[in-house]
Amino acid sequence: MIIDFHCHVGKDSSDEEYEHLNLEELKRSMDKWGVDKAVVFPFNGDDESLIEESLEILEKSKEADWIVPLLRINPKSLSKDELSGLLDKGFKGIKLHPRAQDFDLDDEKYFWVYEMCVDRELPVLFHSSVKDSTSKPEKILSIAERFPDLKVVMAHFFGNDFSIMKIAKDYPNLYVDTSMNSGTMKRLQTVNKYGFKNMVFASDIPYDSQGVALLKIREAGFSEENEDLILGGNAAKILGLIPEMVVEKRERGEGDGK
């Protein structure tokens, strides 16, 4: 099973260079490149539209099991009861973009969000960038350390701060998605050298092609076992899809057949 952990749908209100991507277009790309499931959330927008579009994605996922819906929020504009009510609807995790929503991810005011996700065993996908003061990779590391039971996914391949690559293995609850627009192949090979296995395949579609993103993984020299983990195994674990992975392996004739 191949799972793309970073897929936008809708229209990016903050960037006219990229027009939009709808679910039908996403599915065509997935069929073309053999991607089985997509972790989907809205582009940037105002606080209300983030929730409305997240709910639309969630509703579509009830008819299409290839959609894994994440709730994108601005934690500044939600109460605990409001977030709890939204998560009760069936979202598989939360997407946070501190720069776009203008908040510091390591501000204690928002720790209740992480605590709620721990209680519900839901992952948090964080935008990360070494250039963004609100979402620097070291801040995400601090959250992974403070909340060891939180499933932390750092987007954009260490946020382009590869100085933390060597210490990332010290955080078993930290995963890194592979979406990055340049230099990924060499970086993947370096990560392989250091033996960091907690990666999840991610394209950041439509900002990058799923086909190109897949090729980078497959040509980086990972062992078959590690490649399987990156392309789907780790994501299935994070998202609670392990039973589906077991069924798929049995259908392919793998495993002990019990």
Secondary structure, 3 states (H helix, E strand, C coil): CCEEEEEEEEECCCCCCCCEECHHHHHHHHHHHCCCEEEEEECCCCHHHHHHHHHHHHHHHCCCCCEEECEECCHHHCCHHHHHHHHCCCCCCEEECHHHHCCCCCCHHHHHHHHHHHHHCCEEEECCCCCCCCCCHHHHHHHHHHCCCCEEEECHHHHCCHHHCCCHHHCCCEEEECCCCCCHHHHHHHHHHHCCCCEECCCCECCCCHHHHHHHHHCCCCCHHHHHHHHHHHHHHHHCCHHHHHHHHHHCCCCCCC
